[in-house]
Amino acid sequence: MTSGSIEHLYHNLYGDEILKMFLSILLGSILGIEREIRGKPAGFRTLALICFGATVFTICSYLLGVVDNRDRIAANIITGVGFLGAGVIFRNNGSVSGITTAASIWIAAAIGMLIGLGEFVMAVAALAMALFVLYILDFIQIWIDDRFQHTEYKIVIKGVDKSPVLRHKMKDLKISLNSMKVSRLNQDIVFIMAVSGKESNLLKFNHWLLDQEFVHSFEW
């Protein structure tokens, strides 16, 4: 490391510790507002505290000896944040939720570390990019989900095998049948189908199933 880079490092690190802590709370709160609005487990106060905590630990790391132990506490911050992120991920049936919130916790800690290192411009830029991903790319995610919806149906048919009718209707609605399992329950036939298609077409298929007398029940 050159003398110029060492001088820049020390200039960024030392001083303004109180400012760094207040800035970390501010930036963490801004990131947390998005999660709070969506009603996620880690919201406004949680992300503010995570960002603040990462900044405080980063300040502690260079006060303890930045030259020889620059990455010691930083590595432990990442490990601790990993445990926090794992706590907000839930598995429900075949779906997993909370991954975006876990990623928000991760980036909040990274922003806090940047602030602790005195890289204020990079911290603000990282926050802006994170908000871009959470807000702007959300519209793209909705567009993708609407056109490539994946779900599983459990359809109980009274007595007679109506799989050709189901296949024909799905073909009309441009719903792809990815897999199908058939079993018998007393006098009924049970179809377990993994399908994909536009959300609007899947809703049309639901309404069609409701109108069919041969359908005893269905879940999706």
Protein Blocks (a to p, Z undefined) as FASTA:
>chain_A
ZZklmmmmmmmmngjklmmmmmmmmmmmmmmmmmmmnopablfklmmmmmmmmmmmmmmm
mmnopklmmmmmmmmmmmmmmmmmmmmpccehjbcehklmmmmmmmmmmmmmmmmnopam
lmmmmmmmmmmmmmmmmmmmmmmmmmmcccddddddehiacklmmmmmmmmnopacfbdc
dddehjbccddddddddfklmmmmmmmmmmpmklmbdcZZ
